[in-house]
């Protein structure tokens, strides 16, 4: 008798962009309430998800390895063991991809929320998971999250999961921070700040030859809803008006330039194009790429 598989294969997918190879790494997923969406009713948002055969808000959490110019970077680190047990799989999936975390020389953050930065170090010991990496992020991120006055304004959950977790995770790398405003942060990787979700929230353009890929970070959290209705924000956006403005700018650029895009909360592996659809937009997932 042959036993059926008991678990899914590792969440790893490679995509070539010119001479650069981008590897999508799944951190797992997070299930959450529809109550955190703003500028839309729960019934409306639920209906949009149901039309796409998605009965609830299940959020993929992705990170990306960047193999470029003989070097290796990781964009975002997943959630470690700060959130739900369905996530926190970045390091395991990096190893499943045949990569030693010690070989990663640069960790780049889109922002310091826990599903992006809480996989930097062991929560109990403070030991770095990426012992040889510098930590690269927008200069506004540590300024905001290390500000006690900002922290005092937060809810108990925000104080614990956003401010405290962020501080705990980036501090072990304090002697190797590299902060930026914009521009190239790694060979072939250019930072395009899109603030609003957080003060230093940043998207990254991967370019090689004539090919480009935009890693648009947290431009969307609920893809089907926020592409159709770009005004929809999340309760935890630090500046909802600016987050919507950044999202609309990103959508317009991606659709106009017919860019390949991926993101931290697009359904794994997340590579897609965006097309205009009425007053909103619609994602068209890329077909599986069989060859590198």
N, C-alpha and C positions, 0 to 999 in steps of 0.2 A: 504494500500500500504506500503510495506516494503522499507525503504530507504537503499541504499547500503552503505558500509563503506566509509568514507571520508579521512581516513589516515591509514598508515601502523601501525602494532603493534609495541611496543617498541623494540629497537635494543638491545636485551639481550640474551645471550646464555651461558649455563653452560657446563663445561667439566671437568670431574674428572681426576686427575693425581695422582694415588695412594691415599694418604690421603689428598691431596690438591685439592681444587676446584678452577678452573680458570674460571672467568666469563668474556666473551667478551662483551664489551660495545661499541656500535656504537656512534661515534661523528657525523655521517652523511657522506657527501661526498663533494669532490671538483672537479669541472670540470676545465681542463686546456689545454693548447696548446701542440701540439707535438713538437713545436720548441725548447723546453727545453731539449730534448734528444740529447745526444752526441754519436759519433761513429756509427751512423746509419742515413740513410736518412729518411726524413718524409714519403716518399712513402713506403719505406721498413717497417717502424714501423706501418704505417697505414694498410698495407697488412697483417701483423701478427695479428693485432687486428681484422681485418675483418674476418680472418680465424676462429677466436674464437667468431664470432658474436658480436663483440664489435666495434661499428662504430667510437668511439671517446675515448679520455683519460678521463675516469671518475675514480677518485681515492677514494677508501674507506679510512676513517680515523677511526682507532680503538684504544681503550684503554682496559686494562685488570685488573680486580680485582683479587687479590690473597688471598684466605682464607686458612691460614696455621697456625698451632700450636696455635689456639685460637686468632690469630691476623688477621688484614685485611690491605692489601696494595693495592695501585692503581699504575699501570705502565702506565705512560703518562696521560695527562689530556685533550687532544683534543685542539681545536683552540679558545675556548671562542667566543668572538664576534670580533676578529681581522681580520678574512678572509671572506669567503662567507656565506650568510645566510642559505645555505644548510648544514652547519656544526655547531659545537658549542653545541652539544646535550649531552655531556658526563654527566653533572650533572643531567639533566632531566632523562636520562636513568639509571643512578645509583639509583635515587629515585624510578623509575619504577621497578627496581630489588628488591625493598624493603630494600635498604641500605640507612642509614642516612650518608651523607658525613662527619658528625662530628665523626662517628665511625671509620673512616679510620685513622690509626695511622702512616702510612708511605706512602709517595708519591715518587715513583721512576721514574726518567726520563731516557729515552733512549738518548736524546739530547735536546738542547734548541731551536730547530726550532719552529715556532709559531703554527704548527698543532700538537705539542706535549706538549708544555709548556704554551701556552697562555690561558689555562683553569684553571690556578692555583688561580687566584684572580679576583675580580671585577675590570674591567678596569677603572672605574670612581672613585671608592672609595679606591681601594687597599685592600679591605677586603678579607681575605683568604676564599676560598670556602671550604677548608679542615682545619678547625681551630685547630684541635688537632694533625695534622700530622707533622712529620719531613720531610724534603726534601732531597732526596738522589740522587746523580748524580756523574758522573766521574769528577775527579778533573780538567781535562783539559777544561771542558765546560765553567765554569765561567771565567777561565783565558782567554780564547779566546774571549768570547762575551762581557766581560767588558774591553777589551783592546781598547782604543781610536784609536790607530794606525791601528789596524785591521779594525775598523769601518770606518775610513777615506778612506780606499781602496775600500769599497763597493759601489755598485750603490745606488741611492736614495731609491729604493725599499728594498734593503738589509739592509741599515741603519735603515729604518723604521720598516720593518716586522721581521727582524732577530735580529739585535743588540738592538734596542730600545725596541721592544716588549719583548724580552727575559729578559732584565734588569728590565723592569717594573713588570714582572710576578714573577720572583724569589726573588726580593728584599723583599716583605712582609714576606718571610720565612727566611730571612738572619740570624736571631737568632737561627734557628733550621736546618741549613744545615748540612749534613753529606756527606763528599766527600770520594771517594774511588779510588783505582787504579784497583783492581780486587778482586775476591773472593766472599764469601757469603755476601749478603747485606740484606737478609730477610730470615727467616726460610725456607729452601728448595729452595731458589732462589740464583743462583750464577751468578755474572757478568762476561761476556766474552767480553772485549772491542774489537770492530772491527772498528778502526778509518778510516777516509777517507771522508765519507759523512760529518762528522764534526770531529774535533780533539778528542772528547771524546765519539763519537757514540758507544753505547754499546748494545749488545744482552744479553739475560738472559735465563739461563737454569733452568727450574723448574723440580725438582727431588724429587720423593717420592717412597721408595721401589725400585721396578724394572722398574718403569715408568718414562719417561722423556718427556718434551715438551720444544722446543726451541722457545722463542719469539725473532724473528730475527730483530725486529725493522724496520729500513728503508733499509734493504738489497736490497729490490726492491721497486720501486714506480709504475712501470707499469708491473705487474707480467708476462703477456704473452710475452712481449717483452724481458725483462731482464733475464728471465729464459732461453729462447731460445738463447739469445745473451748476455752472461754475460759481454761482454766488454762494453755494453751500459751504459753510465753514465748520470747523470743529470747536467744541467747547474749550479745548486746550490750546488753541491758537493764541499767541500772546497779543497780537494785533489783528483782529479779524478783518478789518477793512483793508489793511495792507496785505494780508494773506490772500484775499480775493483778488486784489490788484496784481499781485505777483503771479497767481494762478492764471489769470487771463492773459498776461504778457507771455507766460510760458506756453500756454495753449496756442496762442496766435503764432508764435515763432515756430513751434513744432508742426502745426498744420500748414502754414504758409511755405515753409522750407522743406516739407515732406521728410522730416527727420525721423530716423529710428530713435526710439525712446525706450527707457526702462526706468524703474523706480523701486523704492523700498517697499511699497505696498501695492504694486501690481501683482496679479496672480502669477506665481512662479512658473517659468523663469522670468516672465515679465517683459519680454521684448515685443514691441508693438509699434504701430503707427497711429496717428490721430487724424481724424477727418471731421470737417464741419458737418453738423447734422441739425438743421433748423436753427434754433437760437443757441444751441449748445454744440457738443462734440460727441464723437464716438470712437472708442478704441478698436483697432483692428489688429488682433494678435498676429505676430509673425509666425509663419510656418516653421516647423522644426528644421534646423540647419544640420544636414547630415555630415558635412565635411568642414574641416577647418582649413 
